[in-house]
Amino acid sequence: MRWGHPMLYEIGRRFRSLQSKPASFWFAALLGIGLVVRIALLLTYQPVAYGDTNSYFRLAQAIAGVGERGYDGTRVPGYPAFVALLGIQERPVWIAQLALGLAISLLLFWMTWKTTGRPEAGFLVGALYTLIPGQFLFESNLLTETLTTFFIVASFTVFLAIRRSPSTGWSIALAFVLGFTSTAVGLTRPLFFPLTVWLLPFVWFGSAATIRDRLVITGAFALLPLLMQGGWLGYMQSHWGVFSPTAMAGYSMVQHTGEFFEYLPDEYAAIRDTYLEYRAIQVAARGVQINTIWEAIPAISKASGLGFYDLSRKVQELSWLLIRDHPLLYARNVLEGWLWFWKAPVYWRPDMFSSEIIGQVMAVLALVGRGISVLANFVFLILSAGAVLSRKVRSWVKIDAMLVATGGFVLLSSVLQTFLDHGDNPRFLVPLQMVVIYVVVRAWVGPEPRKATL
């Protein structure tokens, strides 16, 4: 069809020409863009440390056996082990995270291409990861997010490979790899500990037809989660007296209950009043009580006579007491934290760029990129609600196991994170942001190639 305006016709012709390009063209284009962006970052930006960075590097020293203190159970071991492996130096960690970012974009390309049949759709999703500042700039932050994103995207990619595997032997090998990547996610970021359990039924129903083969494939998948996650929980229980991924769960709960800590009875006055003193200081300085607990721990420990680990268990007990007695106050925080989860912030330091002009350009890109992410989040929620409530939406989207596995895990994580913490909730979405975008693109394009229209 020809449009009346020659320019529109030319745009349509070129668009159709691009669609006819083979997957190798799109892969090479994505690889080239990814390399250029990350080389530019190496030349113009710097690795950025945040408040959590020192604790990860301190625990990396403990793993490497060069620190003054042993492993204290305050963090899961994934990221500290990654840092230790790279020599506990900021620049090697930064370069490794840039390499992981490139790998993430290529995995997104393959996953989207294979589930839509459209390599250009794979290029779009992979390129968005490389070009949205909220994603690729995080590769320069000395925090867990890039490593977590890699393991999450790798897990869903391997899961897809299992579903497409031509033989039971390959499925067994891939299931073993999936067991490692999905376990590593939780051992890097505790919020994602449930990924192994979430994927278990998908592996069972998505593998070979015979019961015997399913048992072998599922067993290969479950082996490392049982050994690694189970072993870590056993270590935490035996060393620190908590059956949880870290010893910090009690303190995280105070992020919720700290807002109504004054309702604790007088028998807990030493803990209550000390916390309230620090809360007043935090509110006066920042307008919110969030993160008060991290400053107050030494003083509360001294006032109560409880050590770090005993105090964590105690404030967790007191938090559940407050939640039981004031469920509406807790529910308000839960709803608020869930809404915050979708805000898609950009964590970066404009002043770390070598040129002020580059920083200004990046600020504009960050605003545009955040707009794309927020829009994707909104569409994702609309699609999710529609898929639950409407048969027509389910039919249009053509829901399959991959969509349920990816989109369902995002929704599960959005709920878990707000029940367990009420602090930097928007940061919890960062490792899942591209999964959200993938789901939106896959829902729009569909599982089969569709004729392009303009």
C-alpha distance (Angstrom), angle and dihedral (degrees) to the residues before:
residue distance angle dihedral
M1 . . .
R2 3.80 . .
W3 3.79 122.2 .
G4 3.77 121.1 -141.9
H5 3.81 93.3 -116.0
P6 3.84 115.6 67.9
M7 3.82 92.0 -143.8
L8 3.82 92.1 57.0
Y9 3.78 89.9 48.7
E10 3.81 91.0 51.0
I11 3.81 91.8 48.9
G12 3.80 89.9 50.8
R13 3.80 92.0 48.0
R14 3.79 92.9 50.9
F15 3.78 92.2 45.6
R16 3.80 91.1 53.9
S17 3.79 89.2 46.4
L18 3.80 91.3 54.8
Q19 3.79 91.0 48.8
S20 3.78 89.6 58.4
K21 3.81 92.2 57.2
P22 3.82 114.8 112.6
A23 3.81 122.8 -111.2
S24 3.82 90.2 -104.9
F25 3.81 89.5 63.7
W26 3.80 92.7 53.8
F27 3.80 92.1 43.8
A28 3.80 91.8 51.4
A29 3.81 91.5 46.4
L30 3.80 91.3 51.0
L31 3.79 92.4 46.4
G32 3.80 90.7 50.1
I33 3.80 93.9 49.3
G34 3.79 91.1 46.5
L35 3.79 93.3 51.4
V36 3.82 93.3 47.0
V37 3.81 93.6 49.9
R38 3.79 94.1 48.2
I39 3.80 95.3 44.2
A40 3.80 87.3 51.0
L41 3.80 89.5 51.8
L42 3.80 91.0 51.0
L43 3.79 89.9 52.8
T44 3.81 99.2 43.2
Y45 3.83 109.2 24.6
Q46 3.81 138.8 51.3
P47 3.81 136.8 -138.9
V48 3.80 109.1 -90.0
A49 3.81 124.3 -141.3
Y50 3.80 122.0 -154.1
G51 3.78 134.2 -172.5
D52 3.81 92.7 -81.6
T53 3.80 95.2 47.7
N54 3.80 96.8 83.4
S55 3.79 92.7 54.2
Y56 3.81 91.8 52.4
F57 3.80 92.2 49.2
R58 3.83 91.3 45.5
L59 3.81 90.3 53.3
A60 3.82 89.4 45.9
Q61 3.81 87.1 58.2
A62 3.80 89.4 51.0
I63 3.81 90.5 52.4
A64 3.80 90.8 47.7
G65 3.80 90.4 48.1
V66 3.79 94.7 -122.2
G67 3.80 101.3 103.3
E68 3.77 129.1 96.1
R69 3.81 91.6 -125.4
G70 3.78 132.3 49.2
Y71 3.78 127.0 -124.6
D72 3.79 106.3 -62.2
G73 3.80 102.8 -168.5
T74 3.80 94.7 -119.3
R75 3.82 91.5 120.9
V76 3.76 136.5 29.6
P77 3.82 110.0 -105.5
G78 3.82 102.3 -119.8
Y79 3.79 102.0 92.0
P80 3.83 95.8 34.8
A81 3.82 88.5 52.6
F82 3.82 89.3 49.9
V83 3.82 90.2 51.1
A84 3.81 91.8 45.9
L85 3.80 90.8 50.8
L86 3.82 89.0 56.0
G87 3.79 94.5 51.7
I88 3.83 99.0 -97.5
Q89 3.80 90.3 -86.4
E90 3.80 123.2 134.4
R91 3.80 99.1 -137.1
P92 3.84 97.5 50.8
V93 3.82 89.0 48.2
W94 3.80 89.5 50.2
I95 3.81 93.4 49.6
A96 3.80 91.0 47.1
Q97 3.81 90.4 51.7
L98 3.80 90.7 50.7
A99 3.80 88.3 52.6
L100 3.80 90.1 49.1
G101 3.80 89.1 50.8
L102 3.79 90.7 55.2
A103 3.81 89.5 49.0
I104 3.82 90.4 49.8
S105 3.81 91.9 55.0
L106 3.81 91.7 49.6
L107 3.81 92.5 47.8
L108 3.81 89.3 50.5
F109 3.80 88.6 51.5
W110 3.80 92.9 53.3
M111 3.80 94.7 43.0
T112 3.81 93.5 50.1
W113 3.79 94.2 41.9
K114 3.80 93.6 51.5
T115 3.80 95.0 46.2
T116 3.81 95.9 45.7
G117 3.79 102.3 29.5
R118 3.81 86.9 -130.5
P119 3.84 117.3 111.5
E120 3.82 89.5 -170.8
A121 3.81 88.4 60.3
G122 3.80 88.2 51.4
F123 3.79 89.3 51.3
L124 3.80 90.6 50.6
V125 3.81 94.1 53.9
G126 3.81 93.9 42.3
A127 3.81 91.9 46.7
L128 3.80 92.4 49.1
Y129 3.79 89.2 57.5
T130 3.79 89.8 51.2
L131 3.82 95.4 44.4
I132 3.84 104.2 37.9
P133 3.84 104.2 91.1
G134 3.80 92.3 -149.9
Q135 3.81 86.8 65.6
F136 3.79 110.2 33.2
L137 3.82 95.5 36.8
F138 3.80 88.1 58.4
E139 3.80 87.0 68.1
S140 3.81 86.3 73.9
N141 3.81 93.6 52.2
L142 3.79 113.6 95.6
L143 3.79 92.1 -132.3
T144 3.80 137.5 104.6
E145 3.80 100.2 -97.8
T146 3.81 101.8 92.1
L147 3.80 93.8 47.0
T148 3.81 89.7 45.9
T149 3.81 91.6 49.1
F150 3.79 90.0 51.1
F151 3.80 93.4 52.7
I152 3.82 92.6 45.4
V153 3.80 94.7 49.5
A154 3.82 90.8 41.9
S155 3.81 89.9 51.8
F156 3.79 94.0 53.5
T157 3.81 90.9 43.3
V158 3.81 92.0 52.3
F159 3.80 90.2 45.4
L160 3.80 88.5 55.2
A161 3.80 89.9 48.0
I162 3.82 89.5 54.5
R163 3.79 90.3 53.5
R164 3.80 90.0 50.8
S165 3.81 95.6 40.8
P166 3.83 114.0 131.0
S167 3.80 95.6 -148.5
T168 3.79 142.4 29.8
G169 3.80 90.4 -120.2
W170 3.79 91.8 58.8
S171 3.79 90.6 45.1
I172 3.81 91.0 54.9
A173 3.80 92.1 50.4
L174 3.79 92.7 46.0
A175 3.81 91.5 46.7
F176 3.80 89.1 56.1
V177 3.82 89.9 51.6
L178 3.81 89.9 48.0
G179 3.79 89.2 52.3
F180 3.80 89.2 56.8
T181 3.82 98.3 44.6
S182 3.81 94.6 45.0
T183 3.80 90.9 47.1
A184 3.80 91.5 47.9
V185 3.82 89.8 55.7
G186 3.80 92.3 62.8
L187 3.79 92.9 41.5
T188 3.81 88.1 55.1
R189 3.81 98.6 42.4
P190 3.84 117.5 15.2
L191 3.81 93.7 -149.3
F192 3.80 88.7 70.8
F193 3.81 96.2 50.6
P194 3.85 89.6 111.1
L195 3.83 94.1 61.6
T196 3.81 91.8 95.1
V197 3.81 91.8 53.3
W198 3.81 91.2 43.5
L199 3.81 92.3 54.1
L200 3.81 95.7 44.8
P201 3.84 98.0 87.4
F202 3.81 91.2 42.0
V203 3.80 90.3 54.9
W204 3.80 91.1 47.4
F205 3.79 96.9 49.1
G206 3.79 95.7 33.9
S207 3.79 98.8 55.0
A208 3.80 134.6 71.1
A209 3.78 121.4 -24.4
T210 3.81 99.6 -122.5
I211 3.79 120.1 82.1
R212 3.80 91.6 -131.4
D213 3.81 93.3 54.7
R214 3.79 91.2 44.8
L215 3.79 90.4 53.5
V216 3.80 91.9 50.9
I217 3.82 94.3 46.1
T218 3.80 93.6 45.2
G219 3.79 90.2 46.0
A220 3.80 90.5 52.6
F221 3.79 88.6 51.6
A222 3.82 95.3 46.9
L223 3.81 97.1 46.4
L224 3.80 99.6 82.8
P225 3.82 95.8 39.4
L226 3.80 88.9 54.5
L227 3.80 92.8 47.2
M228 3.80 100.1 38.2
Q229 3.80 104.1 32.5
G230 3.78 93.0 34.0
G231 3.78 90.9 46.8
W232 3.78 92.0 50.2
L233 3.80 93.2 49.4
G234 3.79 89.0 48.8
Y235 3.80 90.0 50.9
M236 3.80 91.5 51.0
Q237 3.80 91.8 48.4
S238 3.79 94.7 48.4
H239 3.81 96.8 42.7
W240 3.79 104.8 32.8
G241 3.79 105.4 17.0
V242 3.84 96.0 -118.4
F243 3.79 126.9 112.4
S244 3.79 95.2 -148.8
P245 3.83 137.1 92.3
T246 3.84 92.4 -98.2
A247 3.78 139.2 12.9
M248 3.81 90.6 -120.6
A249 3.82 100.4 79.4
G250 3.81 93.5 102.1
Y251 3.78 93.0 52.0
S252 3.81 91.2 48.0
M253 3.81 90.1 55.7
V254 3.81 89.3 57.2
Q255 3.79 86.7 64.2
H256 3.81 83.1 72.7
T257 3.78 103.4 34.1
G258 3.80 96.7 37.9
E259 3.79 87.8 82.7
F260 3.81 90.0 66.7
F261 3.80 100.6 25.1
E262 3.81 90.6 127.2
Y263 3.80 88.6 76.0
L264 3.80 92.1 70.1
P265 3.83 111.4 114.2
D266 3.79 121.4 -104.9
E267 3.78 93.4 -102.4
Y268 3.81 86.2 75.0
A269 3.82 94.3 44.2
A270 3.82 94.6 125.1
I271 3.80 91.8 59.1
R272 3.80 95.4 34.3
D273 3.80 99.2 49.1
T274 3.79 95.1 43.3
Y275 3.78 90.5 52.0
L276 3.80 91.7 48.0
E277 3.80 90.6 54.0
Y278 3.78 91.0 55.4
R279 3.79 91.8 41.9
A280 3.80 90.5 57.2
I281 3.81 90.4 52.4
Q282 3.80 91.9 48.7
V283 3.80 93.8 47.8
A284 3.81 91.6 48.2
A285 3.80 91.3 51.0
R286 3.82 101.4 39.1
G287 3.78 108.0 11.4
V288 3.83 94.5 -118.5
Q289 3.78 135.1 72.1
I290 3.82 93.9 -136.0
N291 3.85 114.1 128.8
T292 3.82 92.6 14.9
I293 3.79 90.4 125.4
W294 3.80 94.5 63.4
E295 3.82 91.1 58.9
A296 3.80 93.9 40.6
I297 3.81 100.3 51.3
P298 3.85 97.8 92.6
A299 3.82 93.3 47.7
I300 3.81 93.7 44.7
S301 3.79 90.3 47.6
K302 3.80 90.3 52.7
A303 3.81 93.8 45.6
S304 3.80 94.0 47.7
G305 3.77 99.3 36.5
L306 3.81 90.3 -128.9
G307 3.77 124.1 133.0
F308 3.80 123.2 -127.9
Y309 3.80 96.9 -88.2
D310 3.79 96.8 38.4
L311 3.79 89.3 49.2
S312 3.81 91.1 51.9
R313 3.77 90.5 54.2
K314 3.80 91.3 45.0
V315 3.80 97.0 51.2
Q316 3.80 88.8 46.6
E317 3.80 88.7 55.3
L318 3.81 90.5 47.6
S319 3.80 91.2 47.4
W320 3.79 91.8 55.7
L321 3.80 88.2 48.5
L322 3.80 90.3 54.4
I323 3.79 92.7 45.2
R324 3.79 90.6 51.6
D325 3.80 92.4 50.8
H326 3.82 96.9 39.0
P327 3.81 107.3 30.7
L328 3.81 95.0 155.3
L329 3.80 92.5 57.3
Y330 3.79 89.4 50.5
A331 3.82 91.9 45.4
R332 3.80 90.4 53.8
N333 3.81 90.3 55.2
V334 3.80 91.3 45.7
L335 3.80 91.9 54.6
E336 3.79 92.2 44.3
G337 3.81 92.3 49.7
W338 3.80 91.1 49.2
L339 3.80 90.7 53.6
W340 3.82 91.2 46.9
F341 3.81 89.2 54.1
W342 3.81 90.8 71.8
K343 3.83 97.8 49.6
A344 3.84 94.7 100.0
P345 3.82 99.9 -147.8
V346 3.80 124.3 -166.8
Y347 3.82 115.0 -126.5
W348 3.78 108.7 -159.2
R349 3.80 144.5 114.6
P350 3.83 114.8 -120.8
D351 3.81 90.5 -169.5
M352 3.82 90.6 61.3
F353 3.81 92.4 70.6
S354 3.79 115.3 100.0
S355 3.81 91.1 -132.0
E356 3.79 127.6 47.9
I357 3.81 89.3 -147.6
I358 3.81 91.3 56.5
G359 3.80 88.9 49.6
Q360 3.79 91.0 52.3
V361 3.80 93.0 48.2
M362 3.79 89.8 48.0
A363 3.81 90.2 51.0
V364 3.81 89.3 58.9
L365 3.81 91.3 46.4
A366 3.79 89.9 48.4
L367 3.79 90.5 55.1
V368 3.82 92.2 48.3
G369 3.79 92.3 44.6
R370 3.77 92.1 49.9
G371 3.79 89.3 50.8
I372 3.82 89.9 54.0
S373 3.81 91.2 49.2
V374 3.81 94.4 47.6
L375 3.81 90.3 47.9
A376 3.81 90.2 49.9
N377 3.81 90.1 49.5
F378 3.80 91.0 51.2
V379 3.80 92.8 48.6
F380 3.81 90.2 46.2
L381 3.81 91.5 55.0
I382 3.80 92.3 46.2
L383 3.80 90.9 49.5
S384 3.80 91.6 46.7
A385 3.79 92.7 51.1
G386 3.80 91.1 44.4
A387 3.80 92.5 49.8
V388 3.80 90.3 53.2
L389 3.80 96.2 45.1
S390 3.80 105.7 31.5
R391 3.78 131.4 55.7
K392 3.80 89.2 -162.7
V393 3.80 91.4 58.4
R394 3.81 90.9 48.2
S395 3.78 89.5 50.7
W396 3.80 93.4 47.9
V397 3.80 94.1 47.1
K398 3.82 92.0 44.5
I399 3.78 94.1 -141.1
D400 3.79 115.6 -144.1
A401 3.81 136.4 170.3
M402 3.81 92.9 -85.8
L403 3.79 92.9 55.1
V404 3.80 92.1 46.9
A405 3.81 92.6 46.8
T406 3.80 95.0 49.5
G407 3.80 101.8 34.4
G408 3.78 93.2 38.9
F409 3.79 92.4 53.8
V410 3.81 91.2 51.4
L411 3.81 90.3 53.0
L412 3.81 92.1 45.5
S413 3.80 90.9 51.1
S414 3.80 91.9 47.7
V415 3.81 89.1 58.2
L416 3.81 97.9 41.5
Q417 3.79 94.8 49.7
T418 3.78 94.6 54.8
F419 3.81 94.6 46.8
L420 3.81 91.4 52.1
D421 3.81 103.9 39.3
H422 3.78 141.2 18.0
G423 3.75 106.8 -165.4
D424 3.76 128.9 75.0
N425 3.81 93.2 7.2
P426 3.84 96.2 155.4
R427 3.80 89.3 62.6
F428 3.81 90.8 62.0
L429 3.81 90.5 69.0
V430 3.81 95.3 55.1
P431 3.85 95.6 89.0
L432 3.82 89.8 46.0
Q433 3.81 99.8 42.5
M434 3.80 94.2 96.1
V435 3.79 90.7 46.8
V436 3.80 86.9 57.8
I437 3.80 90.8 50.3
Y438 3.80 91.1 46.5
V439 3.82 91.0 53.3
V440 3.82 91.4 50.0
V441 3.82 93.3 48.9
R442 3.81 93.2 44.1
A443 3.83 91.0 48.8
W444 3.80 91.2 50.0
V445 3.80 98.4 43.5
G446 3.80 95.5 37.9
P447 3.81 130.4 -145.1
E448 3.82 93.2 -73.5
P449 3.79 130.5 52.7
R450 3.78 113.6 -89.7
K451 3.76 126.9 -160.0
A452 3.76 111.5 -100.6
T453 3.76 118.1 -117.4
L454 3.76 132.1 -171.6
